[in-house]
């Protein structure tokens, strides 16, 4: 018998990536946890659409697009830029009055409250983008040396960095949902920056650290997914208990 989908996990890609970054997760996670990668304009199946550089406008666009799919419990996951975009998406969904996510998972991204995005406010040159990729330890040198691949990738990466640079932490009420944060022990994003996420939730908060640099989600994929699945199960169980208490006895 086919296992019923109990929770959708909308996944936001990191800078320069497409929805394909999460394709393996569909095979590695149980079918009750449906991985739903979100493709951003200008890449993958949306290659013909213009790249976006305003994070709040993009979050609003994505909120409108996924609203018809919020007919069952769901959560948001984002790595690096994707974590910041997931945060803005959660606020955009809240503004629209649609059902809110059970949780927000933010990976390898500093908390919004004291985040400094000035480094990304101005468009970077090709050389600067390539050097940044080297610093993040996520792109093999043979890829960086491939002129054809870089010709395709660098415009996307440049726009994504500008997306990050457009972020502003306005005075908004903390999100009324748990925030679970993942970090790499060797990443340049430090634990104290990850702990800043506590300021943006009025509910539960957790921080789990994994071995690895910025792209530990690939290096420690099994451990990360095990942790994510455990939190998802806990939130689904809590939701069922809450619904059971509302049913007249």
N, C-alpha and C positions, 0 to 999 in steps of 0.2 A: 504494500500500500504506500502511496506517495505521502511523504511527510508534509504536513501543512506548514506553510510559511507563517511564522509567529512574529517575526521582527524583520523589518527592512533596515539595512545599514547603508545609508547614502555616503559614498566615499568621495572626498575632494582631493584632486591630485596636487602634488608638489610642483614647484616652479619648473617649467619646461616639459612637464609630463602630460600624458593623455590619460583617458580612462583605462587604458590597457595596463597601467601600473598596478591595478588591482585584479587583473584577470585570473591570477593563480588562486586568489582567495576564494573564488567560487568553488574550486575543487577541494580546497583544504578545510573549509568551514561546513558544518552540517546544513542540510537543506532548510531546516527551520529558521536559519539565520541567512536571509537573502542578501547577498552582496549586490548593491546597486551603485556602480561607479557613475559619477556625473561627468559628462564630457563638457569641457569648457569651449566657448566659441574660439574658432581659429585653429583647431587641431582635430585629429582623428576624423570621426564622422561629421564634424562641424567645421572642416577645413575651409569651406567657402564663406564662412561668417567672419566678420572683422574681429581682430583681437581686442580685448577689453583692457583698460588701464585704470578704471574707477571701481574699487572694490565694493563699495556700497551699491552702486548701480548694478554690478554683476550679481551681487547677492539677491537683490530684488528680482532680477530676471530669473534666477534659478528658483527662487521661492515661488514665483508664478508658475514655473514649469513643473515643479514637483507637487504642487498642491493637490492635483487630482489623485496622486498616489498615496496620500496620507490617510487611507481608509483602514489602516492597521498600525499597531505600534511600530515606531521607527526610532533610529538613532543616527547621529551624524559623526563621521570620522574624517579627520584631515591631517595630513602630514606636512610640516613646514608651512609654506604659504597656504596649503589646504586647510590647516588648523585655524588660521586666522580667517580664512574665507568661511569655514564652517561656523565660526563664532558670529560673523556678520549675517550668515544665512539664518542662524537661530533667531537673531533679533528681527530679521525681515519677516520670518514666519510668524513670530509673536505679534508684530505690527498688523499682520493680515488676519489675525484672529483664528487661525487654523489650529488643529491639534498640535501641541508642542512635542518635541522629541523626548523620549525617555531619558536620554543622556547625550552628552557631547564628549567625544574622544578627541583630544588634541595631542598631536605627536610631534616632537622635535621643534616646538615653536614657543617662543617666550610669551608669557602672559601679557594680555593687552594693556593693562593699566599703566605700566611704566615703560612700555615698549618704545624704543627709539628706531623710527623708520627713515630717518633723514638720509641714511646711506643709499636708499633706494628711490629717493624723490626725483632724481635726475637720471635720464636715460644713460646707460653705460655703453661704452664702446665694445666692439667685438673682443678686443684683447682683455678688457676688464672682465667681461662675462666669462671668458675661458679661464682666466686666473681664478675667478670665484668658484667655478666648477672644480678646479683642482683642489682648492681649499676644503671643499665639502666632501672630498674622498668618495664620490659616488659615480664618477664617469671615467672609464678606462682611457689611458693615453691614446690608444689606437683610435678611439672614437673622437677625441679632441683633435687628432691630427687628420681626420677625414673631412676634407673641405666641403664635400657634397652634403654630408650629414650636418655639419655646422651651419651651412647655408640654410637648411631647413629649421634647425633647432634654435639658433641664436635670436631670430625675431620673436619667437614665442617666449623665450627666456627673458628677453629685454622687456616685453610687455608685462610678464608676470612679476618682474622686479618692480616695475612701475605700479602694478596693482598693490603690492606691499607698501610702496611709498605713499600711496594715496590714503592709507589707513589713518583714521583719527579716533582717539578714544574719548568720545563725548560722554557727558554725564548721563548715563542710562541706568535704570534699575538693574541690579544683578539678575542673571537668568535664573528662573525658578526650576532648575533642573540640575542633576549631578554633572560634574565635570571630572573626567578621568584623564590624567595627563601621563604621557609616556616620554621618556628621555633616554639619550645615549650617554653612557658614562664618559666617553671620550669626545663627545660633541662639544662644539664651541658654545652651544646654548647651555648655560650653566643651570644647576639645580635651583638656585635662588630665583632665576628668571622663570623657571617652570612653576615654582611655588606661587608666583604672582597671579596665576589663574584663580587662586582662592578668592580674590577680590571680586570676581565676576560671576559668582554663583551664590545663591541663598540656600543651596542644598548641600549634598555631600560632595566631598572633594577627595581625590586620591592621586598619588604620584608613584609611578613604577619606573625604575631605572633598569636599563639593559646594557650589556656590554656592546661596545661599538661606537662608531662615529655618527655623523648626521643621518646616514642611511641605514641605521640599525634595523629598520623595518624589513629590510631584505636579509641582512646578516643574521638577525634573530627572529626570523619570521615565525617559526613554530612557537617559540616562547611568547611572542607578542600576541599571536592569535589565541593562544591558550588563555592568556590574561583577559583579552577582549571578550572572549566567549564567556568566561566566568562572570564578568560584570553584566553582560547581556542577560544571562540566566537569572542573576540576582534581581535585576530590574523587572524582568517579566514575572518572576514569582511575586515580587512586591506588588506589582500591578494587579495580579490575580487576587491577591489577598485583600487589596483595597476594594476591588469590584465586588468581592464576596461579602464584605462588610456592608456594602450599600444595598444589597438585595434584601428585601423585607423577609424576616424569618416566619 
